[in-house]
Amino acid sequence: MESQRKAPIGRPRGFDADEALERAMRVFWEQGYEGAGLADLTKAMGITRTSVYAAFGNKDELFRKALERYSEGPAAYGPRALREPTARGVATAFLNGSVRTTTRPGYPAGCLGVQGSLAAGAQGRDARDALNAWRDEGLSGLRDRFRRAADEGDLPADVDPAALARYVMTVANGIAVQAAGGATRDELQQVADLALRSWPSD
């Protein structure tokens, strides 16, 4: 019983780790992996470098945790879209989610997963690899869902599910790049709607 009353060894963190990670995610989202220096990160997170290392590890580890948070938060529209009952519904939800997330008020424009390491050099290789794997996972999810749709007769027999998945992902990535360049939500919604007009049908 006595051991249960003892305080944990070491000082308490003294900051909200969840909130600090949210702020780090926004820095990486806005500035990319390479553009986000430790000074930018610690200032936004409101903690010291020592606290960053103790709570989150080095910059690469912090970036991976921020990407996980992004996947579970702003980018959660992707996994949700896969649960739509039809292939067209999947594509619609995926592209509309991309438009909303990349133009969300109060958040950086564009997509952390697309912009995070586009200009990263050798030092950003781990971040670039993490983002490549992240994008590949999203593409695989769409491909597998469209394959199921093809098996169920929800897509025409002559449609290549892998090519269709890459088409949807390419449009979504383009939406993210355009959003980062200043395109408005209405403008990008028009792009999504236009892309869906060419959806394959019998």
N, C-alpha and C positions, 0 to 999 in steps of 0.2 A: 504493500500500500504506500509505503514511504516513497518508493521510486516513482510512483505515478504523480506525486505532488511536485517533483522537481521541475524547475523551468528548463526549457530547451537550452542546450549549450550554445553559446555565441549570442551575438546581439540580434534582435529581430530586424527584419529588412527595413521597416520604417517607410515603405512606399507600397503603392498598389501595383503589383507586378502585372496584373491584367491590363490596367490603364497604361502602364509604361509600354507594354508590348503593342497596344493599340496605337500609341503615338509613334513608336518605331515603324510600325507597318505603314503609317501615313508618310513618314519621311522617305522610306524606300519606294513607296508608290509614286511620290512626287519627283524624287531625285534619281531613282535608279540605284542599283547596288553601288556602283563606283562613285556616283555623285554624292552619296550619303556618307559624309565623313563621321568619325566618332564624335567630333565636337558637335556636329549637327544632331546626331542621335542623342547624346547625353543631354544637350540643351532641351530638346523636345521632350525627352523622357523625364527630365527633372531629377536626374540621378548622376552620380559620379561614374567614371570609367570603372573603378573598382567594383561598384555595385552592379554595373552591366555585366562584367565578367563573372561575378559571383552568381548572379541570378540567371543569366542567359548564355554565358560562354563567350566565345570570340565573335567577331563580326559575321563570319559565315554562319555560325550557329544561330545567332540572333536573326539573320536574314531568313533562315529556314523556318524558324518559329514564326516570324512575321508572315511568311508565305502560307504557313498552315493556318494562321488566323485569318488571312485573306480568303483562303479556300472555304473556311467554315462560316465566314461572314459575308462580305460583299460578293464573292464569287460562288456562293452556295446555290445560285440560280442554275448552275450547270447540272449538278446531280439531281436537282428537283425536276429539271426539264426532261430528264431521261425517264421519269415516271409518267409522263403524259401517255394517254392511251393510243395515240397514232403517231406515225413518223412525222407527219406534217406538224402535229401539235408539239412534238419534241423540238423541231427546228424553229417553230414560231416562239416557243417559250425561251429557247436558247438565245436567239437573236434579240428578242425583246429584252431579255435579262441583260444582255451585253450593252444594249443602248442605255438602259436605266443605270447600270453600275458605272459605266464610263462617263456619265454626265450627272452623277448624283450630287445634288447641292451639298456644300460643306465638306466635300471630299475632293482629292486630286482628280483631275480629268484623266481619262485613259484607263489602262489596265496595268496593274502591277505585274501580272504574269507576262505581258507582252513587252513592256518598257523596262522592266527591272534590270536587264543586263544587255540590252542591245548594243551598247557602246562599251561594254566591259572588256578590259584588257586581260593580260595573263593572270593578274591578281584576282580577277573576278571569275576565274574558271569554275570554281565550285558553285558559285551562284548561278552562272550560266548553265551548268549541267543540271542543277536543281530545277531551273525554270524549263529547260528542255524536257526533262522528265515530267514535270507538271503539265506542260502542254500536251505531251504525248499521251498522258493518262486521260486527259479530256478528249483527245481525238479518238482514243481507243474506246472510250465509253460511248461516244456517238456511233462509231463504226459497229460495235457489238449490238447496239440498240437497233440500228438500221438493218443489220443482218437478221435480227429477230423479226423485224417488220416484214422483210422480204420473205422469210419462211412462213409467215402468217398470211401472206398475200396482201399486205398493206402497202406494198410497193410493187410497181410493174416488174415483170420478170427480167427485163433487159437493163435494169438499173444496177449499177455497181455500188453496193453499200459503202465500201471504203472510199470511193471517189466522192460520193454524196456527203459523207462525213467530213472529208477534207474541204469540200466546197463550203459547207456551213461554217466550219472552223475558220477558214480563210476570210469569209465575210465578217465574222465576229472579230477577228484580229484587225481587219481593216477598219471596222467601226471604232475600235479602241485607238488606233493610230490617228484617225480623223478627229476623234474626241480630244485627244491630247493636243491636236493642232488648232483647236478652237471651234470645231463644228458643234452646232447646237443639238439638243435632244430631238427637236422636231426634224431637223435635217437628217439626222442619223436614223430616225424611225422611218423616214421615207426610203432610205437605203435598204433597211431590213424588209420593209413591205415589198419593195421592188424585187429583191432577191427571192422572196417567197412566191412571187408571181410565176416564176419559172419552175416551180416544184413539179416533179415528174408525175404524170397521171396517165391512166390507160387511154 
